[in-house]
């Protein structure tokens, strides 16, 4: 049976990974995460708030980082998890310069690659499928006081089978 993916759950997952589901403080930097369904109306893209999504739908996550402090925030890393049940849409991360991770700990510039051994013993570098990406991050560096920056990425909700709970 197919069920809608609750984006509220995705936001909670994101909050646990360091992105807040609403205003939260990391020092004097507030972070607000939003999830919007991407649709087309008369050929133009329209973003509408999404609290749930159906398989196949396109969702754009945006994380707004705002420095409300009295001094610059330095060494800021914006992080945006790719929730389970969704797949990152290649090329949708903005601004440019995103890094990705398969485990939420080790990051490298997008697109990720890995070295694999072929059946004939050769070693080749292959691009990692975006379906394996679990987290994106952007090195924002310095965020001046009273300034903000937004990072964003799109995901497609996967078609998943959910077993009915017999409890």
JOPEKA-V489277 format. One record per backbone hydrogen bond with DSSP energy under -1.0 kcal/mol. CO is the residue of the C=O (numbers start at 1). NH is the residue of the N-H. If there is no record, write none. Layout:
CO;NH  CO;NH
//
This chain:
1;162  5;53  6;10  7;11  8;12  9;13  10;14  11;15  12;16  13;17  14;19  15;18  20;22  24;31  26;29  28;68  29;26  30;66  32;64  34;62  35;50  36;60  37;48  39;46  41;44  44;41  46;39  48;37  51;8  53;5  54;57  57;157  58;38  59;155  60;36  61;153  62;34  63;151  64;32  65;149  66;30  67;146  73;143  76;140  76;141  78;138  80;136  83;86  85;158  87;156  89;92  94;152  98;110  99;137  100;108  101;134  101;135  108;100  112;128  114;126  116;124  118;121  122;118  124;116  126;114  129;132  130;133  134;82  135;101  136;80  137;99  138;78  138;140  141;76  143;73  144;147  147;67  149;65  151;63  152;94  153;61  154;89  155;59  156;87  157;56
//
